[in-house]
Amino acid sequence: MKENKEIQSDILIIGAGLTGLMLAYLLRDTSLNINIVEARDRLGGRIHTVHSANQTPVDMGATWLGTKHQSLIQLLEELKIPVTPQYYGGAAIYEPISTSPWKLVNWSGEMEPTYRMIDGSSTLIHKLAGFLNPKKVHLSQVIKNIEVTDNGIIARSDDTIYKSKKIVSTLPPYLFSNSITLSLPLPNALKSNCDMAHTWMGESIKVCLVYKEAFWKKENSSGTIVSNVGPIPEMYDHSSVDGKRFALMGFMDGSYYSLKREERLDKIVAQLTKYYGDQVKEYLRYEETVWRKEPFTFTDYHTHILPHQNNGLAIFREPIFENKLILAGSETADQFPGYMDGAVRSARFVYHLLSQTQV
Ligand SMILES: Cc1cc2nc3c(=O)[nH]c(=O)nc-3n(C[C@H](O)[C@H](O)[C@H](O)COP(=O)(O)OP(=O)(O)OC[C@H]3O[C@@H](n4cnc5c(N)ncnc54)[C@H](O)[C@@H]3O)c2cc1C
């Protein structure tokens, strides 16, 4: 029989998304033995920039931040990661109802300014990971169960046993509660709140079309699309800052998740052809991520859960099992839960918590 590998830690962080990597970054100069386990074969979780030779990097997960996201902004400044304002143009294509034609409407000043990282949001992920010992980051390790013992806490994947003094889970609370088996039940109130906690953007479909030129920036056009008709309700210019590589990026209505990729693409092209004509069909590349089909982000809800429901509840931030298990992750943050800023705040919160307790 194959022997399972055993890895010892003071703190085991489950999940190498923004929260997990940020926490490890904050703890990097302590004497603590930290390991991070990640189910996917890549870092970043809900942050995922896809790069392709000579084309603009495309963010299939998180993209935008605003001036209110001070925790994230402070981190980007600390790591010297440049941002650029999102280009909206002066007008937007607006399609109010299916029975009326779309029109160009004045857009300037309508929106709070938003920014995106110049080379895509994964820049932040790779910068943080650069501070860590790669031998301590274990990819393709799906934690299946957690056992609380007298002297510590143990997490198990299919081939490895992770023995630790403390575990910090950075999974969205719903996913944690519904995908990892525990040897002890979660306290009732915590369990019921986790089971009603929305995973931000878990049902979303992000789509991107890469082009040779930005035809939407010509006169009487726009790359900003707001449509009540869909299937794309919102779309924006996603071109590179050097002005040489071009793309349109948007969200597709999440209810199209069960279609085939080609069927979604046909519907997207049909919608955009209404606005721009046949040049839409000349795309260089189509990218999509159906987040609902990502098992390490989303698992079906047992009941109807509203966007942001139960996000940021104080109960998520209370350590359990005699401080051996701490729940973290963007959805647990006291401000901007669900967003990148929430992930940074959550990591900072847990870092302070750990500084106050003996590990
Ligand atoms: C399409 C989309 C668009 C978004 N747009 C924005 C935006 O514009 N602005 C913004 O601020 N935010 C946005 N967000 C939200 C943002 O991405 C998240 O708030 C942030 O990335 C959460 O980071 P996290 O580390 O807390 O969680 P996650 O990124 O979900 O990290 C959790 C990690 O745990 C891993 N994991 C899961 N199960 C297991 C297991 N059993 N064992 C081991 N590892 C496991 C996952 O693979 C993942 O890497 C968007 C999200 C999506 C999906």
Ligand as a Chemical Component Dictionary entry (heavy atoms), coordinates in Angstrom:
data_LIG
# 
_chem_comp.id                   LIG 
_chem_comp.type                 NON-POLYMER 
_chem_comp.pdbx_formal_charge   0 
_chem_comp.three_letter_code    LIG 
# 
loop_
_chem_comp_atom.comp_id 
_chem_comp_atom.atom_id 
_chem_comp_atom.alt_atom_id 
_chem_comp_atom.type_symbol 
_chem_comp_atom.charge 
_chem_comp_atom.model_Cartn_x 
_chem_comp_atom.model_Cartn_y 
_chem_comp_atom.model_Cartn_z 
_chem_comp_atom.pdbx_ordinal 
LIG C1  C1  C 0 -15.435 36.592 -12.515 1  
LIG C2  C2  C 0 -15.000 37.321 -11.268 2  
LIG C3  C3  C 0 -14.870 38.676 -11.320 3  
LIG C4  C4  C 0 -14.466 39.390 -10.186 4  
LIG N1  N1  N 0 -14.279 40.730 -10.287 5  
LIG C5  C5  C 0 -13.776 41.401 -9.242  6  
LIG C6  C6  C 0 -13.387 42.755 -9.400  7  
LIG O1  O1  O 0 -13.462 43.321 -10.488 8  
LIG N2  N2  N 0 -12.916 43.404 -8.297  9  
LIG C7  C7  C 0 -12.760 42.773 -7.081  10 
LIG O2  O2  O 0 -12.292 43.420 -6.121  11 
LIG N3  N3  N 0 -13.085 41.467 -6.930  12 
LIG C8  C8  C 0 -13.569 40.768 -7.973  13 
LIG N4  N4  N 0 -13.840 39.445 -7.848  14 
LIG C9  C9  C 0 -13.692 38.814 -6.513  15 
LIG C10 C10 C 0 -12.229 38.473 -6.187  16 
LIG O3  O3  O 0 -11.719 37.659 -7.204  17 
LIG C11 C11 C 0 -12.164 37.762 -4.838  18 
LIG O4  O4  O 0 -12.662 38.590 -3.825  19 
LIG C12 C12 C 0 -10.770 37.357 -4.384  20 
LIG O5  O5  O 0 -9.975  36.899 -5.442  21 
LIG C13 C13 C 0 -10.940 36.297 -3.296  22 
LIG O6  O6  O 0 -9.688  35.812 -2.862  23 
LIG P1  P1  P 0 -9.656  34.680 -1.754  24 
LIG O7  O7  O 0 -8.241  34.251 -1.625  25 
LIG O8  O8  O 0 -10.363 35.141 -0.528  26 
LIG O9  O9  O 0 -10.550 33.485 -2.335  27 
LIG P2  P2  P 0 -10.239 32.537 -3.589  28 
LIG O10 O10 O 0 -9.578  33.293 -4.658  29 
LIG O11 O11 O 0 -11.521 31.856 -3.909  30 
LIG O12 O12 O 0 -9.176  31.505 -2.997  31 
LIG C14 C14 C 0 -9.516  30.318 -2.349  32 
LIG C15 C15 C 0 -8.508  29.267 -2.813  33 
LIG O13 O13 O 0 -8.789  28.014 -2.177  34 
LIG C16 C16 C 0 -8.570  26.964 -3.117  35 
LIG N5  N5  N 0 -9.344  25.797 -2.682  36 
LIG C17 C17 C 0 -10.672 25.580 -2.782  37 
LIG N6  N6  N 0 -11.002 24.378 -2.251  38 
LIG C18 C18 C 0 -9.850  23.824 -1.812  39 
LIG C19 C19 C 0 -9.519  22.588 -1.173  40 
LIG N7  N7  N 0 -10.470 21.682 -0.854  41 
LIG N8  N8  N 0 -8.222  22.334 -0.881  42 
LIG C20 C20 C 0 -7.248  23.223 -1.173  43 
LIG N9  N9  N 0 -7.499  24.426 -1.774  44 
LIG C21 C21 C 0 -8.784  24.712 -2.085  45 
LIG C22 C22 C 0 -9.071  27.574 -4.418  46 
LIG O14 O14 O 0 -8.577  26.894 -5.532  47 
LIG C23 C23 C 0 -8.562  29.003 -4.315  48 
LIG O15 O15 O 0 -7.281  29.155 -4.887  49 
LIG C24 C24 C 0 -14.220 38.697 -8.972  50 
LIG C25 C25 C 0 -14.341 37.316 -8.922  51 
LIG C26 C26 C 0 -14.714 36.623 -10.071 52 
LIG C27 C27 C 0 -14.807 35.121 -10.026 53 
# 
loop_
_chem_comp_bond.comp_id 
_chem_comp_bond.atom_id_1 
_chem_comp_bond.atom_id_2 
_chem_comp_bond.value_order 
_chem_comp_bond.pdbx_ordinal 
LIG C1  C2  SING 1  
LIG C2  C3  SING 2  
LIG C2  C26 DOUB 3  
LIG C3  C4  DOUB 4  
LIG C4  N1  SING 5  
LIG C4  C24 SING 6  
LIG N1  C5  DOUB 7  
LIG C5  C6  SING 8  
LIG C5  C8  SING 9  
LIG C6  O1  DOUB 10 
LIG C6  N2  SING 11 
LIG N2  C7  SING 12 
LIG C7  O2  DOUB 13 
LIG C7  N3  SING 14 
LIG N3  C8  DOUB 15 
LIG C8  N4  SING 16 
LIG N4  C9  SING 17 
LIG N4  C24 SING 18 
LIG C9  C10 SING 19 
LIG C10 O3  SING 20 
LIG C10 C11 SING 21 
LIG C11 O4  SING 22 
LIG C11 C12 SING 23 
LIG C12 O5  SING 24 
LIG C12 C13 SING 25 
LIG C13 O6  SING 26 
LIG O6  P1  SING 27 
LIG P1  O7  DOUB 28 
LIG P1  O8  SING 29 
LIG P1  O9  SING 30 
LIG O9  P2  SING 31 
LIG P2  O10 DOUB 32 
LIG P2  O11 SING 33 
LIG P2  O12 SING 34 
LIG O12 C14 SING 35 
LIG C14 C15 SING 36 
LIG C15 O13 SING 37 
LIG C15 C23 SING 38 
LIG O13 C16 SING 39 
LIG C16 N5  SING 40 
LIG C16 C22 SING 41 
LIG N5  C17 SING 42 
LIG N5  C21 SING 43 
LIG C17 N6  DOUB 44 
LIG N6  C18 SING 45 
LIG C18 C19 SING 46 
LIG C18 C21 DOUB 47 
LIG C19 N7  SING 48 
LIG C19 N8  DOUB 49 
LIG N8  C20 SING 50 
LIG C20 N9  DOUB 51 
LIG N9  C21 SING 52 
LIG C22 O14 SING 53 
LIG C22 C23 SING 54 
LIG C23 O15 SING 55 
LIG C24 C25 DOUB 56 
LIG C25 C26 SING 57 
LIG C26 C27 SING 58 
# 
